[in-house]
């Protein structure tokens, strides 16, 4: 890990641990493993994101610990249908309850209305979350380099691949990019928001892109609000943007999504 996690990240990881332990009581891991073995193959996240234009991973979340409520009428299935019809390449679903108002069942609600690849956006602290994500219909899961040692990241990536899923591996700096590349990450995301200071730096993508091989898919996360932002990121080699707040706050999420797919 490139330094100890900051206050907010550590809090979110602590919340994730508590939520996982509670869910294990209701649905033991061995039950999820049996469910996963009977499922059809995952949808190809990497293939969906790499096109001849910038693609959008459209995210849904009820609230955030920094900005508070993002929706007074949060219906994941309805949002998934809107995002799919508007041309999203993939969906991201926040599943953490305590700070984001999500839950794993939201994955199945989205899956019920779309054939797009679905990413479980969460703070992964246990293999259980990976099997749970797959059981509820996710095709991919977020792994945060700052939340694990390099060895632990490789272990989690191994579990992800063993059950046919993909991981979006999130980094914040050069050292974390080196860890992600060393672990063999095929889809790497740069979080423009520093969870220690909450500051957003869109220039991070341009600085880190040269450190990632051309074969990997490069995703820019956080702070993308306009077509100008999107064009800037496309210009430095970004394949896809992950957008949540801008869509959740938009009067017309479908129009906003189309605006950002430059």
ABEGO torsion letter per residue (X at the ends): XBEBBBAAAAAAAAAAAAAAAAAAAABBAAAAAAAAAABBBBBBAAAAABBABBBBBBBBBABBAAAEBABABBBAAAAAAAAAAAGBABBBBBABAAAAGBBAAAAAAAAAABABBBBBBBBBABAAAAAAAAAAGBABBBBBAAABBAAAAAAAAAAAAAAGBBBBBBBABAAAAAAAAAAGBABBBBBABBAAAGBBBAAAAAAAAAABBAABBBBBBEGBABAAAAAAAAAAGBABBBBAAAAAABABAAAAAAAABX
